Every structure is written in structure tokens, then in C-alpha cells.
Amino acid sequence: MPISAIPASLSYADADARLGGALSAVFEGAGASPGYAEVLFFDGDLTLDGDFLDAINELRGGDVELIVVTGNLTVNGPIALYDDRPGLYVGGHTEAETLEGGEAEIYIHDGAFTHLVYGWYNHGSLRTGIVDTPWVIDYDHAMDVYAPGGRWVNNYDDDDDDADFAVGDSIVEAFVPEVVDAEDRRLDVDEFLDRLRAGLPVLRPGALDGGRVGA
């Protein structure tokens, strides 16, 4: 497993102090009771093979509450954090196949994601600087994502004038049937991602080919 930075186990307060208060500035769990008892702290650049969380668990050998990378994070695979722990903070540039968030708190600066950025459900948060990715999918998530070249999909409801595609007719008419849940009339994100990985088209011929400027 390639790894550049050597991890240290720090308290949240110590990690926050080493970053000049950057953690408490961005996470909801900031202040006297941050909710993170222990931080896995990588001071420098970090490179990992495969699934990000699997690689961290192999490296750490136990539960991790918050992962901090002060430099750049490069992952040869997906970053998918659906449980509330661990959270993730990256101070530099992040590159991975995907960035997927559920109940975890995620904050990165700029980045590049081969297939998509996806925020699922409304218990966590996903915040980024400028990222390069073809797709941003929002399922009722606390997202603050800026992807100038990406297409934005509201996969939760159709009340979003800023989205390129929204649940209902917009998604059904624009996307190939293999990636659409016919009953709920929204994207099946697993099937959608499988087709992207296989290099297969996800849009029907002639579908809207615009991009959302920001989020």
C-alpha cells in the first residue's frame, strides 16, 4: 500500500490547534463538544490504493472517528463515507474515482473525481472548494459543492431550478433506462456508477448536455 504521510493519533483539540482552528471552523461538531474523541492525523501528502475506507481500516486496524490529511490526498479508488464515522478533512488537493458522502462530515479543498460527487440523505455534510467532476448528484444532502464543469442532478425532488436534471420526467426522459429506477423516477446511483466505470453512455441521445456553473 503506497503511503506518504505517517499517521498520528491525536485528540480533536490537538489536531485543531495544529491546523490553526481549521477543523472547528468547518465542522458542525465544532467547539467544546466536537463529537470526535480521536483524530487520525496525516501531516503531509497521502496516497492510497483501492477503496479509501478499506485502506484506512487496514492501516489503522480499528475504528476511526475523523481523518485529517494536511496535504494532498490521492486515492486509486472511491472515497465513500456513508456512516457517521469517520469524517474527513483534507487541507490540499484530493483526487479519487468518486467522492460519496452520507452521514459523515466531509470537507475538502479543491479536487478531481473521475466519475461523480454524490451526497446521500440529510444527516451529514459535504463541502468542497472547486472540483473537477462530470456529475454531482444530490439526494437531500447538506452539500456545498462547486463543480463548474459538472452536471447537477437533484435525485430527491423536482423543486430545483438550478439543477440540470431532477427526479421525475427530467430524469426519465434524459437518462438511459438502465440507470433509472422506473418506480421512483430517479437515478439508481449504483447502476449509474457501474455504467460510468464501464465507459457506457448514461444519457439518451439528444439529452441536455449543459453544465451547472456552481452549487
CORHU-V922674 format. One record per residue. N is the residue number from 0. SS is DSSP state (hx for helix, st for strand, lp for the rest). BURIAL is I if it has 24 or more other ideal C-beta (glycine too) atoms within 12 Angstrom, else O. Layout:
n,ss,burial
N,SS,BURIAL
N,SS,BURIAL
//
This chain:
n,ss,burial
0,lp,O
1,lp,O
2,lp,O
3,lp,O
4,lp,I
5,lp,O
6,st,I
7,st,O
8,st,I
9,st,I
10,lp,O
11,hx,I
12,hx,O
13,hx,O
14,hx,I
15,hx,I
16,hx,O
17,hx,O
18,lp,I
19,lp,O
20,lp,O
21,hx,O
22,hx,I
23,hx,I
24,hx,O
25,hx,I
26,lp,I
27,lp,I
28,lp,I
29,lp,O
30,lp,O
31,lp,O
32,lp,O
33,lp,I
34,lp,O
35,lp,I
36,lp,O
37,lp,I
38,st,I
39,st,I
40,st,I
41,st,I
42,lp,O
43,lp,O
44,lp,I
45,st,I
46,st,I
47,st,I
48,st,O
49,lp,O
50,lp,O
51,hx,I
52,hx,I
53,hx,O
54,hx,I
55,hx,I
56,hx,O
57,hx,O
58,hx,I
59,hx,I
60,lp,O
61,lp,O
62,lp,O
63,lp,I
64,lp,I
65,st,I
66,st,I
67,st,I
68,st,I
69,lp,I
70,lp,O
71,lp,I
72,st,I
73,st,I
74,st,I
75,st,O
76,lp,I
77,lp,I
78,st,I
79,st,I
80,st,I
81,lp,I
82,lp,I
83,lp,I
84,lp,I
85,lp,I
86,st,I
87,st,I
88,st,I
89,st,I
90,lp,I
91,lp,I
92,lp,I
93,st,I
94,st,I
95,st,I
96,st,I
97,st,I
98,st,I
99,st,I
100,st,I
101,lp,I
102,lp,I
103,lp,I
104,st,I
105,st,I
106,st,I
107,st,I
108,lp,I
109,lp,I
110,st,I
111,st,I
112,st,I
113,st,I
114,st,I
115,st,I
116,st,I
117,st,I
118,st,I
119,st,I
120,lp,I
121,lp,O
122,lp,O
123,lp,I
124,st,I
125,st,I
126,st,I
127,st,I
128,st,I
129,st,I
130,st,I
131,st,I
132,lp,I
133,lp,I
134,st,I
135,st,I
136,st,I
137,st,I
138,st,I
139,lp,O
140,lp,I
141,st,I
142,st,I
143,st,I
144,st,I
145,st,I
146,lp,I
147,lp,O
148,lp,O
149,lp,I
150,st,I
151,st,I
152,st,I
153,st,I
154,lp,I
155,lp,I
156,lp,O
157,lp,O
158,lp,O
159,lp,I
160,lp,O
161,lp,O
162,lp,I
163,lp,I
164,st,I
165,st,I
166,lp,I
167,lp,I
168,hx,O
169,hx,I
170,hx,I
171,hx,I
172,hx,O
173,hx,I
174,st,I
175,lp,O
176,hx,O
177,hx,O
178,hx,I
179,st,I
180,st,O
181,lp,O
182,lp,O
183,lp,O
184,lp,I
185,st,I
186,st,I
187,lp,I
188,hx,I
189,hx,O
190,hx,O
191,hx,I
192,hx,I
193,hx,O
194,hx,I
195,hx,I
196,hx,O
197,hx,O
198,lp,O
199,lp,O
200,lp,O
201,lp,I
202,st,I
203,lp,O
204,lp,O
205,lp,O
206,lp,O
207,lp,O
208,lp,O
209,lp,O
210,lp,O
211,lp,I
212,lp,O
213,lp,O
214,lp,I
//
